[in-house]
Every structure is written in structure tokens, then in C-alpha cells.
Amino acid sequence: MRSTRAMSGAGGAVKRAGAGRGRRWRRALLATLALGAVAAPAISSGCVAGFDPPSLVDGLRVFAVVADRPYANPGEQVTFQIHYQDGLGGAEGGTRPVNVYWFGGCENPVGDDYYGCYPQFAELAAQLDGWEPGDPLPELDGVPPGFGDTYTVTIGDDILVGRQPPVSGPAYGSAYVFFVACTGTLGAVEDQGTGRAGTFPVGCFDADGRRLGPDSFVAGYTQVYVFGDGRVNANPEMQGLTLDGAPLPEDFADIPTVPPCPVGKEERREVGCSAEDPFVECPSYDLDALLDASVAEPDPDAQQQALKEIVWIDYFADLGDLDRGIKLVSDASKGYLGDHAVNWIPPAEPGIATLTAVLRDTRGGSSVVQRRVRVK
């Protein structure tokens, strides 16, 4: 099973389930979090906090890292593709260069925790002193790093050697791959953490040596599980997105045009029960994912009854607002739920809005679809 997570302070990714008893506990926690988010819209009528919702992409955001093999076997190659968007941009509305770096080579760390890889990573980070873009990157435990939107690693042949099975389920091993999305230059960071994990040893710096924040730097990891019984898991699939029931085209030349909303951003964030509800004052559109009802696979750990993996969608927009950012697609016991649409209202100013949907399951599978809408 695979999980993707951004490190503390980096933002933008989701932790998925682990293995054995802990894995089932995390699955239940994810279900609770998903249902809680479904019940709590990002913008409600009137009595809202004056801040941007998490579904608004207003900085560098990593949506997901999708593996072609959400479950792997010893000796197999796994290719990862990162999906991100820079909602901040550069001067005069331009785009900033975003560099993505990958570091593999950490398998079965102490405690099976990602921060068990930090001692190896700290040795790598120390070699970044004086490093410039275009220079070769140091290796993590002899495994070559990567650069770009995709990265391939080979799972060790001996990843299951000596691994004992938990109380229930097969023995498992795990391989960690770290990714760094940076709009500046990589550099080492001293450990200033006070918790168990400590500080991620790599940071992102601008041309003047200033450390960049989470709107310009996202660091995280993806965890690949290898099970002794050879189980597999497919990524949940989306066929596309619809706006008010009409499929949104992939071709930019064919994207639809909608009018702007008369309620400005500051008015939408006003605090107080007398504030306007922008979803009443503005024209709203149903944003939905095209899915098959069989999107959820059976849960191989279910013993007492037949259960499905939990599947949900995270929605994002870089312009306009969504009434909520997450919808449950398939429940463990109820199965497929037909209503997984959210409402989107356009911004007050003209522009090209990018709408993103990330379909995830609790066993590490994911898929991403992006479409655009012209506001004019």
C-alpha cells in the first residue's frame, strides 16, 4: 500500500493507511475525517470565518503523487508521477519555475516511520552545500535521485527478508520515496524540531539565500508497501469532470465560458451572520467527476463481512470558490454513493480557472483530473 504525505509545514498532501492493526485504525480515522469534511462546507451561509478555504489553490500545491503500482512486489519497478499547481505565479501574473526532485533508497527504516530515513537524508543534505541547479544530486543509500515530474525506483529483492507478520494479515515491508517541489534552490536545514520526527533536512532558498515558505516549497514522501501475500491494488479511475452535467473538454480551445460572479473575494470572506452568502448571490455550477460505480475494490483485510475500500474526492480551484472541498464516493459497507458533486462559483474578475479533482482510496491508490473554464 502506498501513502503520500507532505512534511509538517509543507502542506498539500494526504496521509493514507499503514499496515496491520495500525492500518485499520488509520482507515477508520480517514473515514471519520472524510465524513466530517463532507458535513462541513468550506463556505457556508453567512456565519463564516474570514479566511480562504483549503480548496483554494493560492500557492504551490502538490495534489497527489500517483504510482503506477499502488502495491508492489520485491524486485518490481514503481513509477511515480507528481501532480501539482503553482497558484501564486510570478511577476505580472506569470508563472514561476517549479523544480521537482526525488530521492529514493530508504526501505524498512527503524520503526517503519518516514523520519527513520532522516539520518540517511541528513547525510545527503550535507552534500548540498554549494550545490547549484544542473549539478549532479547526491544519492540516498546508493540509489540515484531524480528530477522532473516522474521518478522510477526498483523495490529491493530482499525487502521482505526477516519481516514478521503482524497480529493479523501478511508480513509487509515498506519503501519510502521523498519528493521536493521548490521554486528556488535546494539547501541543507539544521534540525530544529522538538517532536519525534525532527526537521526535514532539506529546504528551499531564493537567490538571496532566504528560506522559502510553504507557498513556494512542498516536501513530502510517498510510501510503497510490499505484502507477503502478493496482493495488488489498482488506482481508482476518473473518466473526466462535468460542469452542470456537461463534460469539460481537455482541449483548451473548446473550454466553456461562464460569466463572473458579482461578489468580490473580500466580500466572500466577510465574517458575521449578516454577511452575504456568495452561493446565493452568484451563479453556481455543479462540478462532478465521471466515475464508474465499481470504482471501489474489495477490502482484502475484511474478515467478518464483505467490505469495500473507502474512496473519496478532493476538489480544488485556483479561481472562484467551492462550497466544499471533499466528497465521499464509496463507503466501506454501503458501497458506491451517487452524489459526489460540489458547487463552484466563478471569481469576480475574468480569467482562466483551473478545476482539479483528486480521487483517492484508503489503500494508497489515486488519480488526478484537471480541466479549465474561461471566466469572461
C-alpha positions as a Markdown table, in Angstrom:
| # | Residue | x | y | z |
|---|---|---|---|---|
| 1 | Met | 0.0 | 0.0 | 0.0 |
| 2 | Arg | 1.2 | 3.5 | -0.7 |
| 3 | Ser | 0.8 | 6.7 | 1.2 |
| 4 | Thr | 1.6 | 10.3 | 0.2 |
| 5 | Arg | 2.2 | 13.0 | 2.8 |
| 6 | Ala | 3.7 | 16.4 | 2.9 |
| 7 | Met | 6.1 | 17.1 | 5.8 |
| 8 | Ser | 5.0 | 19.3 | 8.7 |
| 9 | Gly | 4.6 | 22.9 | 7.5 |
| 10 | Ala | 4.8 | 21.9 | 3.8 |
| 11 | Gly | 1.1 | 21.4 | 3.1 |
| 12 | Gly | -0.7 | 19.8 | 0.2 |
| 13 | Ala | -0.8 | 16.0 | 0.5 |
| 14 | Val | -2.8 | 13.3 | 2.3 |
| 15 | Lys | -1.6 | 10.5 | 4.7 |
| 16 | Arg | -3.0 | 7.1 | 3.9 |
| 17 | Ala | -3.3 | 3.9 | 5.8 |
| 18 | Gly | -0.4 | 1.8 | 7.0 |
| 19 | Ala | -0.4 | -1.9 | 7.6 |
| 20 | Gly | -1.8 | -4.4 | 10.1 |
| 21 | Arg | -3.6 | -3.1 | 13.1 |
| 22 | Gly | -2.4 | 0.5 | 12.6 |
| 23 | Arg | -3.5 | 0.4 | 9.0 |
| 24 | Arg | -7.1 | -0.5 | 10.0 |
| 25 | Trp | -7.1 | 2.2 | 12.7 |
| 26 | Arg | -5.9 | 4.8 | 10.2 |
| 27 | Arg | -8.6 | 3.7 | 7.7 |
| 28 | Ala | -11.3 | 4.3 | 10.3 |
| 29 | Leu | -9.7 | 7.7 | 11.1 |
| 30 | Leu | -9.7 | 8.6 | 7.4 |
| 31 | Ala | -13.4 | 7.7 | 7.1 |
| 32 | Thr | -14.2 | 9.9 | 10.1 |
| 33 | Leu | -12.2 | 12.8 | 8.7 |
| 34 | Ala | -13.8 | 12.4 | 5.2 |
| 35 | Leu | -17.3 | 12.3 | 6.6 |
| 36 | Gly | -16.5 | 15.3 | 8.9 |
| 37 | Ala | -15.3 | 17.3 | 5.9 |
| 38 | Val | -18.3 | 16.3 | 3.9 |
| 39 | Ala | -20.5 | 17.7 | 6.6 |
| 40 | Ala | -18.6 | 20.9 | 6.9 |
| 41 | Pro | -18.6 | 23.0 | 3.8 |
| 42 | Ala | -15.7 | 25.3 | 3.0 |
| 43 | Ile | -18.1 | 28.3 | 2.7 |
| 44 | Ser | -21.5 | 28.3 | 4.4 |
| 45 | Ser | -24.2 | 30.8 | 4.6 |
| 46 | Gly | -23.2 | 34.0 | 6.4 |
| 47 | Cys | -21.5 | 32.8 | 9.6 |
| 48 | Val | -18.1 | 32.1 | 8.2 |
| 49 | Ala | -14.5 | 32.6 | 9.2 |
| 50 | Gly | -12.7 | 35.3 | 7.3 |
| 51 | Phe | -10.0 | 33.1 | 5.7 |
| 52 | Asp | -9.5 | 31.2 | 2.4 |
| 53 | Pro | -10.8 | 27.6 | 2.3 |
| 54 | Pro | -8.3 | 24.7 | 1.9 |
| 55 | Ser | -9.8 | 24.0 | -1.6 |
| 56 | Leu | -8.4 | 27.3 | -2.9 |
| 57 | Val | -5.1 | 26.9 | -4.7 |
| 58 | Asp | -3.3 | 30.2 | -3.9 |
| 59 | Gly | 0.3 | 28.9 | -3.6 |
| 60 | Leu | 2.4 | 25.9 | -4.6 |
| 61 | Arg | 0.2 | 22.9 | -4.1 |
| 62 | Val | 1.0 | 19.2 | -4.5 |
| 63 | Phe | -2.3 | 17.4 | -5.2 |
| 64 | Ala | -1.0 | 13.8 | -5.3 |
| 65 | Val | 1.8 | 11.5 | -6.2 |
| 66 | Val | 0.3 | 8.7 | -8.3 |
| 67 | Ala | 2.2 | 5.4 | -8.5 |
| 68 | Asp | 1.6 | 3.0 | -11.4 |
| 69 | Arg | 1.7 | 0.2 | -8.9 |
| 70 | Pro | 0.0 | 1.3 | -5.6 |
| 71 | Tyr | 1.1 | -2.1 | -4.3 |
| 72 | Ala | 4.4 | -3.5 | -5.3 |
| 73 | Asn | 6.3 | -6.8 | -5.1 |
| 74 | Pro | 10.0 | -7.4 | -4.4 |
| 75 | Gly | 12.2 | -6.5 | -7.4 |
| 76 | Glu | 9.5 | -4.6 | -9.3 |
| 77 | Gln | 9.8 | -1.1 | -10.7 |
| 78 | Val | 7.4 | 1.6 | -9.5 |
| 79 | Thr | 7.0 | 4.8 | -11.4 |
| 80 | Phe | 5.6 | 7.9 | -9.6 |
| 81 | Gln | 4.1 | 11.0 | -11.2 |
| 82 | Ile | 3.6 | 14.1 | -9.2 |
| 83 | His | 0.6 | 16.4 | -9.8 |
| 84 | Tyr | 1.0 | 20.0 | -8.7 |
| 85 | Gln | 0.0 | 23.6 | -9.5 |
| 86 | Asp | 1.5 | 26.9 | -8.6 |
| 87 | Gly | -1.4 | 29.2 | -7.7 |
| 88 | Leu | 0.9 | 32.0 | -6.7 |
| 89 | Gly | 2.6 | 32.8 | -10.0 |
| 90 | Gly | 5.3 | 35.3 | -10.7 |
| 91 | Ala | 5.5 | 38.9 | -11.5 |
| 92 | Glu | 2.6 | 40.4 | -13.5 |
| 93 | Gly | 0.7 | 37.1 | -13.3 |
| 94 | Gly | 3.4 | 35.0 | -14.9 |
| 95 | Thr | 4.5 | 31.5 | -13.8 |
| 96 | Arg | 7.4 | 30.6 | -11.5 |
| 97 | Pro | 9.7 | 27.8 | -12.4 |
| 98 | Val | 9.0 | 24.8 | -10.2 |
| 99 | Asn | 11.7 | 22.2 | -9.8 |
| 100 | Val | 10.8 | 18.7 | -8.5 |
| 101 | Tyr | 13.5 | 16.5 | -7.0 |
| 102 | Trp | 13.1 | 12.9 | -6.0 |
| 103 | Phe | 15.1 | 10.7 | -3.5 |
| 104 | Gly | 14.6 | 7.0 | -3.1 |
| 105 | Gly | 16.6 | 4.3 | -1.4 |
| 106 | Cys | 15.1 | 4.1 | 2.1 |
| 107 | Glu | 13.5 | 0.7 | 2.9 |
| 108 | Asn | 12.2 | -0.6 | 6.2 |
| 109 | Pro | 13.5 | 2.3 | 8.4 |
| 110 | Val | 13.6 | 2.0 | 12.1 |
| 111 | Gly | 10.1 | 2.0 | 13.5 |
| 112 | Asp | 8.7 | 1.8 | 9.9 |
| 113 | Asp | 8.3 | 5.6 | 10.1 |
| 114 | Tyr | 9.3 | 8.1 | 7.5 |
| 115 | Tyr | 11.5 | 10.0 | 9.9 |
| 116 | Gly | 13.5 | 6.8 | 10.4 |
| 117 | Cys | 15.0 | 7.8 | 7.0 |
| 118 | Tyr | 16.2 | 11.2 | 8.3 |
| 119 | Pro | 19.7 | 10.1 | 9.3 |
| 120 | Gln | 20.4 | 8.9 | 5.8 |
| 121 | Phe | 18.7 | 12.0 | 4.4 |
| 122 | Ala | 20.8 | 14.3 | 6.6 |
| 123 | Glu | 24.0 | 12.9 | 5.2 |
| 124 | Leu | 22.6 | 13.6 | 1.7 |
| 125 | Ala | 21.6 | 17.1 | 2.7 |
| 126 | Ala | 25.0 | 17.9 | 4.0 |
| 127 | Gln | 26.3 | 17.4 | 0.5 |
| 128 | Leu | 24.1 | 20.2 | -0.9 |
| 129 | Asp | 26.4 | 22.9 | 0.4 |
| 130 | Gly | 27.4 | 24.9 | -2.7 |
| 131 | Trp | 25.1 | 22.8 | -4.9 |
| 132 | Glu | 23.7 | 24.6 | -8.0 |
| 133 | Pro | 20.8 | 23.6 | -10.3 |
| 134 | Gly | 22.2 | 21.5 | -13.0 |
| 135 | Asp | 24.8 | 19.9 | -10.8 |
| 136 | Pro | 24.5 | 16.1 | -10.1 |
| 137 | Leu | 22.5 | 15.4 | -7.0 |
| 138 | Pro | 23.8 | 13.2 | -4.2 |
| 139 | Glu | 22.5 | 9.7 | -3.8 |
| 140 | Leu | 20.5 | 8.3 | -0.9 |
| 141 | Asp | 21.9 | 5.0 | 0.1 |
| 142 | Gly | 23.3 | 4.4 | -3.3 |
| 143 | Val | 20.0 | 5.0 | -5.2 |
| 144 | Pro | 20.2 | 7.7 | -7.9 |
| 145 | Pro | 17.9 | 10.7 | -7.3 |
| 146 | Gly | 15.5 | 12.0 | -9.9 |
| 147 | Phe | 14.4 | 15.3 | -11.4 |
| 148 | Gly | 11.1 | 16.2 | -13.1 |
| 149 | Asp | 7.5 | 15.2 | -12.9 |
| 150 | Thr | 8.2 | 11.4 | -12.8 |
| 151 | Tyr | 10.6 | 9.1 | -11.0 |
| 152 | Thr | 11.1 | 5.3 | -11.1 |
| 153 | Val | 12.6 | 3.2 | -8.3 |
| 154 | Thr | 13.2 | -0.6 | -8.1 |
| 155 | Ile | 11.9 | -2.3 | -4.9 |
| 156 | Gly | 14.6 | -4.3 | -3.2 |
| 157 | Asp | 14.6 | -8.0 | -3.8 |
| 158 | Asp | 15.1 | -8.6 | 0.0 |
| 159 | Ile | 12.5 | -6.1 | 1.3 |
| 160 | Leu | 10.5 | -8.9 | 2.9 |
| 161 | Val | 13.5 | -10.8 | 4.3 |
| 162 | Gly | 13.2 | -11.1 | 8.1 |
| 163 | Arg | 9.9 | -9.3 | 8.2 |
| 164 | Gln | 7.5 | -10.9 | 10.7 |
| 165 | Pro | 3.7 | -10.7 | 10.1 |
| 166 | Pro | 1.6 | -8.5 | 12.4 |
| 167 | Val | -1.2 | -9.9 | 14.6 |
| 168 | Ser | -3.4 | -10.1 | 11.5 |
| 169 | Gly | -2.5 | -10.0 | 7.9 |
| 170 | Pro | 0.6 | -10.9 | 6.0 |
| 171 | Ala | 4.2 | -9.7 | 6.6 |
| 172 | Tyr | 5.0 | -6.5 | 4.9 |
| 173 | Gly | 7.9 | -4.2 | 4.0 |
| 174 | Ser | 7.9 | -0.5 | 3.0 |
| 175 | Ala | 10.0 | 1.7 | 0.8 |
| 176 | Tyr | 10.0 | 5.5 | 1.1 |
| 177 | Val | 10.5 | 8.0 | -1.7 |
| 178 | Phe | 10.9 | 11.6 | -0.9 |
| 179 | Phe | 9.9 | 14.5 | -3.2 |
| 180 | Val | 10.8 | 18.1 | -3.0 |
| 181 | Ala | 8.9 | 20.8 | -5.1 |
| 182 | Cys | 10.8 | 24.0 | -5.0 |
| 183 | Thr | 10.6 | 27.4 | -6.7 |
| 184 | Gly | 14.2 | 28.3 | -5.6 |
| 185 | Thr | 17.4 | 26.3 | -4.8 |
| 186 | Leu | 17.8 | 23.3 | -2.6 |
| 187 | Gly | 19.9 | 23.6 | 0.6 |
| 188 | Ala | 20.5 | 21.8 | 3.9 |
| 189 | Val | 18.5 | 22.7 | 7.0 |
| 190 | Glu | 19.6 | 22.2 | 10.6 |
| 191 | Asp | 17.4 | 20.1 | 12.8 |
| 192 | Gln | 15.3 | 22.4 | 14.9 |
| 193 | Gly | 12.4 | 20.1 | 15.6 |
| 194 | Thr | 11.2 | 19.3 | 19.1 |
| 195 | Gly | 9.0 | 16.4 | 18.2 |
| 196 | Arg | 9.8 | 12.8 | 17.4 |
| 197 | Ala | 10.2 | 13.4 | 13.6 |
| 198 | Gly | 12.5 | 16.4 | 13.9 |
| 199 | Thr | 13.1 | 18.8 | 11.0 |
| 200 | Phe | 13.1 | 17.7 | 7.3 |
| 201 | Pro | 16.8 | 18.2 | 6.5 |
| 202 | Val | 16.3 | 19.9 | 3.1 |
| 203 | Gly | 14.9 | 23.4 | 2.5 |
| 204 | Cys | 14.3 | 25.7 | -0.5 |
| 205 | Phe | 16.0 | 29.1 | -0.8 |
| 206 | Asp | 15.7 | 32.1 | -3.0 |
| 207 | Ala | 18.6 | 33.9 | -4.9 |
| 208 | Asp | 19.4 | 35.9 | -1.7 |
| 209 | Gly | 19.6 | 32.8 | 0.5 |
| 210 | Arg | 16.3 | 33.4 | 2.2 |
| 211 | Arg | 14.4 | 30.2 | 3.1 |
| 212 | Leu | 11.1 | 30.0 | 1.3 |
| 213 | Gly | 7.8 | 29.1 | 2.9 |
| 214 | Pro | 5.1 | 26.6 | 2.1 |
| 215 | Asp | 3.6 | 28.7 | -0.7 |
| 216 | Ser | 6.9 | 28.2 | -2.6 |
| 217 | Phe | 8.2 | 24.8 | -1.2 |
| 218 | Val | 6.5 | 21.5 | -0.7 |
| 219 | Ala | 8.5 | 18.5 | 0.7 |
| 220 | Gly | 6.9 | 15.1 | 1.3 |
| 221 | Tyr | 7.1 | 11.4 | 0.9 |
| 222 | Thr | 5.3 | 8.5 | -0.7 |
| 223 | Gln | 5.4 | 5.1 | 1.0 |
| 224 | Val | 5.1 | 1.9 | -1.0 |
| 225 | Tyr | 4.0 | -1.2 | 0.8 |
| 226 | Val | 5.1 | -4.7 | -0.2 |
| 227 | Phe | 3.0 | -7.5 | 1.2 |
| 228 | Gly | 4.0 | -11.1 | 1.6 |
| 229 | Asp | 0.8 | -12.5 | 0.0 |
| 230 | Gly | 1.5 | -10.5 | -3.2 |
| 231 | Arg | -1.8 | -8.6 | -3.1 |
| 232 | Val | -2.4 | -5.8 | -5.6 |
| 233 | Asn | -4.4 | -2.6 | -5.8 |
| 234 | Ala | -5.5 | -0.6 | -8.8 |
| 235 | Asn | -5.7 | 3.2 | -8.9 |
| 236 | Pro | -9.3 | 4.4 | -8.8 |
| 237 | Glu | -10.2 | 5.9 | -12.2 |
| 238 | Met | -11.9 | 9.1 | -13.3 |
| 239 | Gln | -13.2 | 9.5 | -16.8 |
| 240 | Gly | -13.3 | 13.3 | -16.6 |
| 241 | Leu | -15.2 | 16.2 | -15.0 |
| 242 | Thr | -18.5 | 17.7 | -15.7 |
| 243 | Leu | -19.9 | 21.2 | -15.2 |
| 244 | Asp | -23.7 | 21.3 | -14.8 |
| 245 | Gly | -23.8 | 17.8 | -16.3 |
| 246 | Ala | -21.8 | 18.8 | -19.5 |
| 247 | Pro | -18.3 | 17.1 | -19.8 |
| 248 | Leu | -15.5 | 19.6 | -19.6 |
| 249 | Pro | -13.2 | 19.2 | -22.6 |
| 250 | Glu | -9.5 | 18.5 | -22.4 |
| 251 | Asp | -8.7 | 20.7 | -25.4 |
| 252 | Phe | -8.1 | 24.3 | -24.2 |
| 253 | Ala | -9.7 | 25.7 | -27.4 |
| 254 | Asp | -13.0 | 24.1 | -26.5 |
| 255 | Ile | -13.3 | 25.1 | -22.8 |
| 256 | Pro | -16.6 | 26.7 | -21.8 |
| 257 | Thr | -17.1 | 30.3 | -20.9 |
| 258 | Val | -19.1 | 31.5 | -17.8 |
| 259 | Pro | -19.8 | 35.0 | -16.5 |
| 260 | Pro | -18.0 | 36.3 | -13.4 |
| 261 | Cys | -19.7 | 36.5 | -10.0 |
| 262 | Pro | -20.6 | 40.0 | -8.8 |
| 263 | Val | -19.5 | 39.2 | -5.2 |
| 264 | Gly | -15.8 | 40.0 | -4.8 |
| 265 | Lys | -13.3 | 37.9 | -2.8 |
| 266 | Glu | -13.2 | 40.2 | 0.2 |
| 267 | Glu | -17.0 | 40.2 | 0.4 |
| 268 | Arg | -17.0 | 36.4 | 0.3 |
| 269 | Arg | -14.6 | 36.2 | 3.3 |
| 270 | Glu | -16.6 | 38.7 | 5.5 |
| 271 | Val | -17.3 | 37.5 | 9.0 |
| 272 | Gly | -20.7 | 37.5 | 10.6 |
| 273 | Cys | -24.2 | 36.1 | 10.2 |
| 274 | Ser | -25.3 | 39.1 | 8.3 |
| 275 | Ala | -22.7 | 38.6 | 5.6 |
| 276 | Glu | -23.8 | 37.8 | 2.1 |
| 277 | Asp | -23.9 | 34.1 | 1.0 |
| 278 | Pro | -22.0 | 34.1 | -2.3 |
| 279 | Phe | -23.6 | 30.8 | -3.2 |
| 280 | Val | -26.9 | 32.6 | -3.2 |
| 281 | Glu | -25.8 | 35.8 | -4.8 |
| 282 | Cys | -23.6 | 34.2 | -7.5 |
| 283 | Pro | -24.4 | 31.8 | -10.4 |
| 284 | Ser | -23.2 | 28.4 | -9.2 |
| 285 | Tyr | -22.3 | 25.3 | -11.2 |
| 286 | Asp | -22.3 | 21.7 | -10.2 |
| 287 | Leu | -18.8 | 20.3 | -10.5 |
| 288 | Asp | -18.7 | 16.5 | -10.6 |
| 289 | Ala | -16.4 | 13.6 | -11.5 |
| 290 | Leu | -17.3 | 11.0 | -14.1 |
| 291 | Leu | -16.9 | 7.7 | -12.2 |
| 292 | Asp | -17.9 | 4.1 | -12.6 |
| 293 | Ala | -20.0 | 2.6 | -9.8 |
| 294 | Ser | -17.4 | -0.2 | -9.4 |
| 295 | Val | -14.6 | 2.3 | -8.5 |
| 296 | Ala | -14.0 | 0.8 | -5.1 |
| 297 | Glu | -12.3 | -2.6 | -4.8 |
| 298 | Pro | -13.0 | -5.2 | -2.1 |
| 299 | Asp | -11.0 | -4.7 | 1.1 |
| 300 | Pro | -8.7 | -7.7 | 1.5 |
| 301 | Asp | -8.5 | -7.3 | 5.3 |
| 302 | Ala | -12.2 | -7.5 | 5.9 |
| 303 | Gln | -12.8 | -10.8 | 7.7 |
| 304 | Gln | -16.3 | -10.6 | 9.3 |
| 305 | Gln | -18.1 | -9.2 | 6.3 |
| 306 | Ala | -17.5 | -8.1 | 2.8 |
| 307 | Leu | -16.3 | -4.5 | 2.8 |
| 308 | Lys | -15.1 | -2.1 | 0.2 |
| 309 | Glu | -12.1 | 0.3 | 0.3 |
| 310 | Ile | -13.2 | 3.8 | 1.1 |
| 311 | Val | -13.0 | 6.2 | -1.8 |
| 312 | Trp | -13.3 | 10.0 | -1.8 |
| 313 | Ile | -12.7 | 13.0 | -4.0 |
| 314 | Asp | -10.8 | 16.2 | -3.1 |
| 315 | Tyr | -11.8 | 19.2 | -5.2 |
| 316 | Phe | -9.6 | 22.3 | -5.8 |
| 317 | Ala | -10.0 | 25.6 | -7.7 |
| 318 | Asp | -7.4 | 28.3 | -8.2 |
| 319 | Leu | -10.2 | 30.9 | -9.1 |
| 320 | Gly | -13.6 | 31.2 | -7.6 |
| 321 | Asp | -14.9 | 29.1 | -4.7 |
| 322 | Leu | -16.2 | 25.6 | -3.9 |
| 323 | Asp | -18.9 | 25.1 | -1.3 |
| 324 | Arg | -16.9 | 22.1 | 0.0 |
| 325 | Gly | -13.6 | 20.5 | -0.9 |
| 326 | Ile | -14.2 | 16.8 | -0.3 |
| 327 | Lys | -17.0 | 14.3 | -1.1 |
| 328 | Leu | -17.3 | 10.7 | -0.1 |
| 329 | Val | -17.6 | 8.4 | -3.2 |
| 330 | Ser | -17.7 | 4.9 | -1.7 |
| 331 | Asp | -18.4 | 3.8 | 1.8 |
| 332 | Ala | -16.9 | 0.7 | 3.3 |
| 333 | Ser | -20.3 | -1.0 | 4.0 |
| 334 | Lys | -22.8 | 0.9 | 1.8 |
| 335 | Gly | -20.6 | 0.9 | -1.3 |
| 336 | Tyr | -20.9 | 3.5 | -4.1 |
| 337 | Leu | -22.6 | 6.8 | -3.3 |
| 338 | Gly | -24.1 | 8.5 | -6.3 |
| 339 | Asp | -23.9 | 12.1 | -5.1 |
| 340 | His | -20.3 | 13.3 | -5.2 |
| 341 | Ala | -20.7 | 16.7 | -6.9 |
| 342 | Val | -19.8 | 20.1 | -5.3 |
| 343 | Asn | -20.9 | 23.6 | -6.2 |
| 344 | Trp | -18.4 | 26.1 | -7.8 |
| 345 | Ile | -18.9 | 29.8 | -8.2 |
| 346 | Pro | -16.7 | 31.8 | -10.6 |
| 347 | Pro | -14.5 | 34.7 | -9.4 |
| 348 | Ala | -15.4 | 38.3 | -9.7 |
| 349 | Glu | -12.6 | 39.0 | -12.2 |
| 350 | Pro | -12.2 | 37.5 | -15.7 |
| 351 | Gly | -9.6 | 34.8 | -16.1 |
| 352 | Ile | -9.0 | 31.1 | -16.7 |
| 353 | Ala | -10.0 | 28.9 | -13.8 |
| 354 | Thr | -8.3 | 25.6 | -13.2 |
| 355 | Leu | -10.5 | 23.0 | -11.6 |
| 356 | Thr | -8.8 | 19.9 | -10.1 |
| 357 | Ala | -10.3 | 16.6 | -8.8 |
| 358 | Val | -8.2 | 14.0 | -6.9 |
| 359 | Leu | -9.8 | 10.6 | -6.5 |
| 360 | Arg | -8.2 | 8.6 | -3.6 |
| 361 | Asp | -8.7 | 5.3 | -1.8 |
| 362 | Thr | -7.6 | 4.2 | 1.6 |
| 363 | Arg | -5.2 | 1.6 | 0.2 |
| 364 | Gly | -2.9 | 4.2 | -1.5 |
| 365 | Gly | -4.5 | 4.5 | -5.0 |
| 366 | Ser | -5.2 | 7.8 | -6.6 |
| 367 | Ser | -5.8 | 9.6 | -9.8 |
| 368 | Val | -6.0 | 13.3 | -10.9 |
| 369 | Val | -8.0 | 15.1 | -13.5 |
| 370 | Gln | -7.7 | 18.9 | -14.3 |
| 371 | Arg | -10.0 | 20.9 | -16.5 |
| 372 | Arg | -10.3 | 24.6 | -17.3 |
| 373 | Val | -13.1 | 27.1 | -17.5 |
| 374 | Arg | -12.9 | 30.6 | -19.0 |
| 375 | Val | -14.5 | 33.4 | -16.9 |
| 376 | Lys | -15.4 | 36.4 | -19.1 |
